[in-house]
Amino acid sequence: MRTKNIIYILSRLSLILSGSFVVPLLFSVYYKDGMAFIFLGHTAALGVLSLVSYIFKLQPQELSSREGFLIVFLCWLFFAIFGCGPFLFSGYIPKFVNAFFETVSGFTTTGASILNNIEALPKSLLLWRNMTQWLGGMGVIALAVAVFPFLGVGASWLFRAEVPGPTKDKISPRISNTAKLLWWVYLIFTVAQILLLMFGGMPFFDATCVTFGTMATGGFAPKNDSIAGYSSVYAEYIIIFFMFLAGINFNLHYWALKGRVKDYFYNTEWRLFAGIILGAVMLIIAIRLLFGQALSEKLVRESLFQVVSIITTTGFITDDYEIWPFSTQIILLLLMVVGGCASSTSGGVKNARILIVFKHISAEMKKILHPRGVFPVKVENKTVPDQIVSNVIAFIALYIIIFIFGVLSMSLLGLDFESAVSAVATTLGNVGPGIGTVGPKENFDHMPDLAKYILSFLMLAGRLEIYTVLIVFSPRFWK
């Protein structure tokens, strides 16, 4: 492990965080909310830190796979620790564990919060809160690879360690170009949603914050009542549409913008994703009707919004789904685990893995009936390499093991079973709201400090696809 390599790249990455603070700094100056000096201090401090590589004249070398994994993990931890500064020094979240939890939740696009009165925060701090999600949505490493050519010495390892999904598709032979193109798509959709929300009457500031939370599938909103606080049917449908887009593989979006719109319908994962949403919405509507609710546009819209919000792991709320029939809450809990598509900004297990597992099960059943037959796992008429199948099965096994230990730890810390299961599912899946004491009308403020640290770890593990985090803690990694 070459320490110089790690210090060099982390010092350069601090430049991204330093530059990010400039945006809320400008908003603070405009709104005169008293946060300007705090953001200016963070900008300057991180700017100086980024000069370390120049001061010591460090030169990058080709990164090894171990260095790539360690740098990604340290980068996200670095962003979480330094990113929580404005919350701490402003006094709005004076306790480190709470500020850290809120910031990890932001960068990992989880959306779980400890804030009891979101609207009490200054506007620049609210913007920073949502910016953490927007930056983490497409990935801070992906942004660095797109912006800084010097990361080409090991960009592939960094990119592979951060981008979610069982496969790391490229839309360009060069990793840096792939990252750049994906960020351009992300930016185009971001601008489009802001403009459409403003067209419906939402103020620019709110439209920006809501869009950051939508495209990152993070779920932070500047209102205490989330999206319900806007009472806008138009805005809800716009947000549903963009949550759905954010939950789809961004490579498909790139090709669609290039004119290949049919690629959506040819993609097996997209069809599974859309099918699960349609089926879940119809099932929830049917259950709510069976329990005596009248069929209306509002009922259909609420059901559609919450299904899309939960499966894309966004976590926006338009209705308290805890007052819905309990069976609908179980459906939403299962959707938290499933998540969106590979190479999207969504969390969860991912539809690509679900698809591969079912294909593998089907192949194994055929082998039982025909022992001498050869039945490879195929997706879109392409054979999935055994290595990927093995990786997917191991990932899901790890996901279940971590889930069980997470629930056990939450139970030992005093949470009831329903809340423990939900808290782990929603943090490991990067969803946000759950059920029980962490439901849509509640938050995580009441949790013990140790629980917040454990859940922060689960958020990082979920966002970085488990392997990137766990491998750093493996004894073999350091041999």
Buried (B, 14 or more C-beta within 10 A) or exposed (E): EBEEBBBBBBBBBBBBBBBBBBBBBBBBBEBEBEBBEBBBBBBEBBBEBBEBBEEEEBEBEEBBEBBBBBBBBBBBBBBBBBBBBBBBBBEBBEBEBBBBBBBBBBBBBBBBBBBEEBEEBBBBBBBBBBBBBBBBBBBBBBBBBBBBEBBBBBBBBBBBBBBBBBBBEBBEEEBBBBBBBBBEBBEEBBEBBBEBBBEBEBEEBBBBBBBBBBBBBBBBBBBBBBBBBBEBEBBBBBBBBBBBBBBBBBBBBBBBBEEEEEBBEEBBBBBBBBEBBEEBBBBBBEBBEEEEBEEEEEBBBBBBBBBBBBBBBBBBBBBBBBEBBEEBBEBBBBBBBBBBBBBBBBBBBBBBBBBBBEBBEEBEEEEEEEEEEEBEBEBEEEEBEEEBBEBBBEBBEBBEEBBEEBBEBBBEBEBEEBBBBBBBBBBBBBBBBBBBBBBBEBBBEBBEEEBBBBBBBBBBBBBBBBBBBBBBEEEEEEE
